[in-house]
Amino acid sequence: MTYFSFLSLFPLLLVIVAVIGFIASSNVDVAGKIVANLGLSGEGARVVHNAVQNASESRKAAAPIGLAGLLWSGLGLVNALQFALNQVWQVEERGIKDKAVGLLWLIGAAVLFIGASAVTTIINWLPGFVAPVGLAVGLVVNFALWAWTFKVLPNRHLPWRAVVPGAILGAVGMEVLKVVGGIYVPRAAANSSALYGSIGVVFAVLAWLLLFSRLVLYSAVVNVVRWERRAGTVQATIEVPAGRGIQPSDDVTRGGRVERRDAAA
């Protein structure tokens, strides 16, 4: 999941480059603001300035290419999410139907993001004392996105109430990751860029994506454990390679590993 999340950043960056290019063409110091917010210096700052300059020159071509690549990489990320959630629920994939389900999930996620962006923009125009409303909106949108993910992507028909615990954990955890990312990523990017150059920024982003991937799996596991406590489990027989001392009466873990009774004794 971390790998595909990282790959999806590249076409997303193309879309961002196109947007930055259009903004930079109106004589706004976009590069200076990015460098200041991330605390970059040296090679990292130079790369940002060059990237913004190139963005203003290639903004018209970057937009359609970035959108097409974002759709392609987004489907790859969805496939990784589907695989992870199916493994947690211990079910098979749908096959070619997963592509249609993934596209449906992307459409729903896009609607949630667009709606949340519109509401957030409106809230930013309001006085500062309504700032808690922005946090509440973020939590609601995160909850809806996580519930939509756990309901649609795995090959398991579940009632909406079965995905609520994991969605709550995911929503709260995502807000925590946003705060951690706002503090950790700029500092890590600044320190790493000064030491390793532009590749240091990659290290900081990968660390955040790894934490996000773990949050997805932990939230899904919460749903599975809660479901098992409510509906119970079923014993199933699996086949394992034959070997000395392995008997049909041996216990098998959820991961398919044989635990021999004589070894345990």
LINQUI-V628780 format. One record per run of one state. SS is the DSSP state (alpha for helix, beta for strand, coil for the rest). FROM is the first residue (numbers start at 0). LEN is the number of residues. If there is no record, write none. Layout:
# LINQUI-V628780
SS&FROM&LEN ; SS&FROM&LEN
This chain:
# LINQUI-V628780
coil&0&1 ; alpha&1&23 ; coil&24&5 ; alpha&29&9 ; coil&38&4 ; alpha&42&15 ; coil&57&1 ; alpha&58&31 ; coil&89&7 ; alpha&96&29 ; coil&125&2 ; alpha&127&25 ; coil&152&7 ; alpha&159&37 ; coil&196&2 ; alpha&198&33 ; coil&231&19 ; beta&250&2 ; coil&252&5 ; beta&257&2 ; coil&259&1 ; alpha&260&4 ; coil&264&1
